[in-house]
Amino acid sequence: MPTVFNRPNLYYRLSPLLKGFDGPLALAVAILACAGLLTMYSSGYGDGQRFWDQLRNMMLATVIMFCVAQIPPQRLMTFAMPLYTVGLALLVAVALFGLTKKGAQRWLNIGVVIQPSEILKIAMPLALSWWFQKREGQLRPLDFLVASVLLFVPVALIIRQPDLGTAILVLSAGLFVIFFAGLSWWLIVPPVLIGLVSVTLLVVFEPTLCADGFHWPLLHDYQQQRICTLLDPGRDPLGKGFHIIQGMIAIGSGGFWGKGFGQGTQAHLDFIPESTTDFVFAAYSEEFGLFGNLMLIGGFIFLVLRGLTIAQQGPTLFARLLAGSITLIFFTYAFVNMGMVSGILPVVGVPLPFISYGGTAMVTLGFGIGILMSVAKAKQLVQS
């Protein structure tokens, strides 16, 4: 009698791929993504295609997350410097013959139009984590100096475009890696103190520093205007200060419980500029109120705490540095976006993770979550 084998079901065949996926992290991302789709459906009511485009972006990000999660951290390390080198070369190409839109030279046409600075959001923590992994156990001050050079060269090219929002994210990603690698507090505290003193002086001498004709060194005019508008939005309420004023009105008008799903007047009457992208938090706040904001912030806090737990348990120094940096990038995204919409930070082009509309940003977020899943999976495989 021939032996008859039952064909394994689909779940049994997929279980090796699903093994090791971090359930709490996936749950946090799913909740934030659902909140984003609800907000997009309401705030993008004037453009019905936005909701479906965002759903497509999230599905693409999910596929990318799933694929990246299958790559072990040690394999990811082999891509670190090639990806960094390609990203840096593309930034140089942008500086030489990139496309200019709205006064910014950020894009490159290579058959399709791409924004190379987005690559550095992932390439930077990969490259610096690789650098410190190679020098594990024998770190010297010179190693931190080399890491700083690897960080500041692409950041300078991005600022030159100019693209302050992306520069902040890339800079933060690199600084997080350097901090987790063991940078001395004696090198961290002085810049922080200088920053606090600078902000204090800026507030005190705001009338003089923001007077017409006064130019700040190292900053473009539009960057100077953003900071001055932050300090006093009423100086140009129908121009530069319009975004901040309308964002604060929308947040305040939501009250504690909000006006209700689909009932936000500020967004629906187009008083909130970019209500589906940079200022989507204002549209969300108007409809879901302070209670909804606390739930959203709680979701981000849970995501960050879970990511840091995964980083702490990473099997190698590379995995720990990379996962910790990626996790705090999500924190930076959320903090900067909510801060600029609330009027406590200058307006820069930083989206709210999983909430703001955008294809490129969603792909980057999916890649980042995939890296965290990869580290979590590697940790479980080592333990087993």
N, C-alpha and C positions, 0 to 999 in steps of 0.2 A: 504494500500500500504506500503510495507517495505521501510524503509529509506535506500537510497543508498549512501555510502560514497566513495568518490574518494580516491584511494590510493595515498599518498603524493609521489612526485617525489624524486629522489636521493638527489638533492641539498637541498630540504626541510628537509630531514632526517639527512643530515650531517651538516646542518647549526649550530646546537647547539655546535658541536665539533669545527667548524671553527670560531665561534663567539669569538671575543677578540684577534685573531691573529694579531700581529703588522705588518701591510703591509710594512712600510718603512724598518723595520729590515729584513723581508723576502726578499725584493727586493735587499738589500745590499748583503745578503748571496748568493742569486741567481746569481748576477753579478760576485762576486768573484769566485763562483763555476764554472761558464762558462769560466772565464779566466783560472782557473786551468785545466779544461778539454782540452781547446785549447793548453795550454802549454804541457800537458801530451801527447797529440796526436803527437805533434811535437818532443819534447825532448825524448819521449820514442819510437821513430820510430823503433829503433833496436829491441824492444821487443813489438810486437803488442798487447800482452796480457795486458800490463800495463794500456792502456787506458780503456779497458773494466773492468779490476779489479778496477780501480779508480772510474768508473761509478757505479759499484756495491757497492763500499764503500760509495759513496755519497748517493745512494738510501737507504742503511742501516742506515746511519746517519740521513736521512730525516725521516724514520720511527721512529727512537729513539726520534728525536726532537718532532715529532707529539705526541708520547705517553707521554713524560715527560711534554709537554705543557698542558696536560689534568689534571696533578696533581697540586692541589692548593699549594701555598707556605707553608701554615700551615701543610699540609700533608707531604711535603718534609722535614719539620723540624723534624718529627718523625723518619726519616731515617738517620738523621745526625750522631749521635753518634754510632749507630750500624754499619754504613758504615765505619766510621773512625776506630772503634775498629777492624773490619774485615781487613781493609787495613793495620793497624799497626801490627796485628798478622801475616799477610802474609809477611810483610817486615822482621819480626823476623825469620819467616820460611825460607825466602830467605837467610838470613845471616847464618842460621844453615846448611841447606842442599839444597840451590838453585843450579840451573844449571849455569855453567860457559861457556861463549862463548867469544872468542877474548879477554881474560883476564879480563872480567867483569862478576860478579856474580849477575845477575839481574832477572833471570827467575825462575819460579817454575812449576814443572810438577804435576798437579792434575788431570791427565787423559788427559788434554790438557795443552799446555805450555802457561802460562800467565806471564805478567810483572806487578806485584802488585803495583809498584810505580805509574802506570797510574791511579790507583783508587784514589790516594791521590790528584790528580789534581782537582777532584770534591769533594772528602770527606773533604779536608782541609777547603775550604771556607764554606762548609755546617756546619762543626763542630764548627768553630769559630763564625759563624753567630748565631748558636744556643746558644753558650755560652754567647754572649753579649745580645741576646734577653732575656735570663733568668735573666739578671742583669740590665735590662733597668731601668734607673732612679736612680740607686744606685751604679754606677760604682766606684770602688776604685783602687788605684795602684796595690793592690794584684790581682785584676781580670785581669789586663794586664799582670802580671807576670805569672799567670796560663795559659793564652792564649799563651804566649811565649813558655812555656814548651810544650803545646800541639802542637805547631808548630815545634820546633827545634828537638824534639825526632825523628819523622819520617824523617825530612830533614837530620839529622845526619846518619840515617840508609841508606838513598838513596846515600849520598855522599860516604859512606863506600863501596858501591857496586863495583866500583864507577860509578856514572851517574850524572855528573855535570849539564847537560842540564835539566834533569827532576828535579833535586834538585833546580835549579834556578826558574823553573816554580812553583813548590810547595811552595817554600819560598816566592815568589812574591805574590801568591794567598793569603797566610796567612797574609803577611804584609799589603796588601791592606785592608783586613777586619779590622785589628787592627788600621790602619790609619783612616778609615772611622768611626770607633767606637769612635774616639775622643782622640787619642794619642796626648800628648802634643808636641808642636813644639820643646820644650827644649830637648826632647828625640830624635827628628828626626834630627835636624841640626848637632849636634856633629858627629854622624857616617858619615853623608854626607861629612862634612869637612875633616874627617880623610881619607875617600875614595879618595877625590880630592888630598889631600897631598900625599897619597900613590902612586897614579897614576903619579903625577908629579915627585916624587923621583924615581919611576920605570923607567920613560923615561930618566931622567938625568943620572942615574947610570946603565943603561941597559948593557953596555959592561962588567961591573963587575958582576952584578947579573946573567947574562946569560952565563957567562964563563963556560967552561967545568969543571965539578967536583964541581961546586957550587950548593948546594941543599937548596931549600926553605922549611922551616918547614910548616907542615899542608897540603902540596900539594903533590900529586903523581907526579912522573917524567913526565908522559905524559901531565899532566895539566901545569906543569912548561914549558914544551917545546911548548905548544900551545901559552902561553902568550909571550914567547921569539920570537916565529915565527911571531906572530902578529906584534911585534915591528920591526922585520927585517926579512921579508920573504925570502930575498936573501941569508940568512945564510945557507939555505938548499933548493934550488929552485927545485930540483928533488925529494925531500922527503917531510918533514913536511911543507914546504912552498908552495908546488905545488898547493894545493887547493886554497889558497888565491890568488896566482899570476894568475892562470887561471881564477878564478872568476872575478878579476879586469880587465883582458884582455877582457873577454866576455862582461862585462858591458860597458867598454870604446868603444869597437868596434861597439856597437849598435848605437852610435851617438844619434842624437835627435829623428829621426823617426824609427830607427831600420832597420835591414836587411830584414824584411818581414817574414810573417808567413811561417814556414818550411824552412827558408833559413839560419838558424844559423849554421855556420861552426864549431864553437868551440864545441857545443854540439853534432852535428852530426858526428864529427870526433873523439869523445870521449876524447877531451882535458879537459872537465869539469867533474871531478869526482862527482859521486852521482848527476847527472844532473836531475834526477826525484824526488829526496828526499831533502836532506839538501841544495843542491846548485841549486835548481830549479829556484831561483830568477835570477841567472846568465844566465841561458838559456832563461828565459823570457825577460830579459833586452836586450840580444843580438838581439832578433827578433823584439821587440816592442820599443826599445830605451827609451830615457828619457821621451818622451811623454807618452808611455805606462806605465812607472814607476810612473809618476805623476798621471795617471788615477788609477793605482792600489793603490797607497798610499791614494789617495782621497777616494777610496772605503773603505779602512780600517778606515780612519778618520771618515767617515760617520757612519760606523758600531759602532765605539767606542762612538761617540757623541749620537747616538740613544740609545745605551745601557745605557749610563749614564743618559739620560733623563728618561728612563724606571725606572732606579734605584731611581732617585730622587722622582718619583711619586709612589713608592712602598707603599702598604697599611700598612706594619709593619716594624719595625726595622730589623727583620730577612730578609725580602724581599729586603729591601734597601741595607743592607750590602752584601747579597749574590749576587744580581744583579750587584752592583758596582764592586765587586771583580771579578766576571766572566767576565765582560766587559773589565777590565784592564788586565786580563789574555790574551785576544786576542791581546791587545796592546803589551804586553810583547813578545808573540810569534812573532809578525810581526817585532818589533823593534830588537830583538836579532837575528832573522834569517837574516834580511836585513843587519844588522850591521856586522855580521860575514862574509857574502858573500862579502860585500864591503870592508872588511879589516879594520874595525874600532873596532871590538870586536873579542875576541878569538873564534876559531871554536869549537862549542859545538853542540850536537845533538838536535837541536830545529827546527821543521818543520815550513814552512810558511803556515798559516791557509788557508784551502780550495785550496791550490795550490800544495803543496808537496804530493807525493804519500805516502800512509800509511793507513792501516785499523784501527789500534788501535787509532791513533791520530784523525782520522776522526770521529770515534765513540765518543771520548771525546768531540770533537767540537760540534757534534750534540747534545750531552747531555747538553752542556753549552748553546747553542742557545735555546734548549727546556726550560731551566730554565728561561731565559730572556722572552720567550713567556709566560710562566706560570705567571710570575710577571706582565707582561703587561695585561694579561687576568684578573688576580685578581683585578688590578687597575680599569679596565673598569666595572667589575661586581660591585665593591664597589660604583663607580660613578653612576651606573644605579639603 
